[in-house]
Amino acid sequence: DGRADEPAGNVTGDEKSDDKSAARKVAELKWAKGVAQDFLEATFDWRIEQAEALIDASLKKSFQKGGENSLREWLNNTLCIRMYHDAVIESEELAPDQDEASFKGKLKAGEGAQARSIAFSLRVAKDAETGKWRVSFVHIKD
């Protein structure tokens, strides 16, 4: 493999690059997850304006067809009004090109005998122009 002449314990340039790449991947996924969690927490707390601010332009545009307030109504009717109070992320994955992250899990509502949960899937994409992570897809599995 071309490393036979290298003394034990030395780190090659390729290994350093792999370490940097792995560290960057961890950092990107952590940041994307933070955006996903902030989005969900904003909806749990009825802070719709803050949730809207974390949604990417393409998702906002897809709601414009339904009218000026369709995104706000969807957030209210799909997330806020159902009284979710916690999101448990069960799986997370960063795309190979590191510009999109996928999160799947359960939204929880109610307490004790009234407790219920529902599956969700959420994607967060990095905006090509700004480099900011924004929510690009939300699916609640009723």
N, C-alpha and C positions, 0 to 999 in steps of 0.2 A: 504494500500500500504506500510505499515511499517514505515510511516513517521508521524504518528499521535502524537508520543511522542516528536518529534523534535520541538524546539521553532521556531516561525515564523521568517523568514528572514535568517535562517541558510542555507548554501548550502551544500548538501551532496556530498560525494565522486563521486557518479554517475553523478551528475549535473556538477561537475568540469570537469570530464572526457568528458562529452558531449560537454561542452564549448570548451575544448581543441581540440576535434575532429572537431567541427564545424569551429574553427579558422584555423586549419590545412587544412581543405577542401577549405576554402576561399583562403588561401595562395597558395595552390597547383594550384588551378584554375587560380589565378592571374598570377602565374609564367608561366603556360602552355600558357595562352593567350598572354603573352609577347613574348614567342617564336614564336607563330603563327603570331603575328603582325610583329615581326622582319623579319620573313621569307617573308611575303608578301611585306613589304616595301623594302627589298633587291631586290625582283624581279621588283618592280615598278621602282627602280633606276638603273636597269640593272647591279646590283652587283651579278652576277650569282654565283661566287665563294663563297660569303657569304651565299647565299641562299642554295647552296649545303651543306655547313658546318652544316646547321640546319636540314638536312634530315637524318632520321635514316638508319641504315645499311640494313635493310630488303627492304626498298623502293629503295635504291641505287642498291641493288642486283637484284631487279626485272627489272631494266633498263639495266643491264649489258648484258642481252640476245640480246639487240638491237645494241650492239656495244659500243665501248669505250666512245663516246661522246653522247650517246642517252639521258642521263639524262639532260645534258646541252642543247641539242637541244630541248627537251621537255619543259624545263623551258623557253627557249627563245621563242619558237613557241606558247606555251599555255598562258604564262603570260606576258613576257617582251614586245614582239612585238605588243601586243594589246593595249599598252599604258594605262593600268589601273593606276590610281593615288590615289585611296582610296578604303579601304575595310570597309564596315559597317557590324559589327558582330551583327546579330539579335538574335541569341540564342547561349548559351554556356552551356555545361553540363560536369560534372566530373563523370567518371565511379565509381560505388560503391567501388571498391578496390583502387581508387584514383591513378591509374597508366596510365589512358588514359583520354583525354579531347576531346570533339567534339565541333566544331564551325561551324555555318552556317550563311550565310549572302549574301551580294551583293558586287561585285566588280564594281567600277564605273570608267568610262572613258569619255573623251570628256567634253565639256562645252556648256552651252546654248542649242541651237537647236540640236547640235551634241552630246549632253549627252546621254549616254547609260549605262545600268547596266546589269549584268549577275549574276546568283546565283552560289554560291560556297559552298562546304563542305570541311572541313579540320579537320584532327585528329592529335593530338599530343600525343605521348606515352613516358612514362618514361623508359629509358634504364635500364634494370635489373642490369647490371654490374656497370655502371657509375652513375646512378641516374639522369642523364641529360635528360631533355625533348627534344624530336626531332620530327619533322614532319614525320608522318608515312603514311598519306593518303591525297591526294588532288583530288578533283573532281570539274571541272568547267562544269556547265550545259549549253552547247551551245544551 
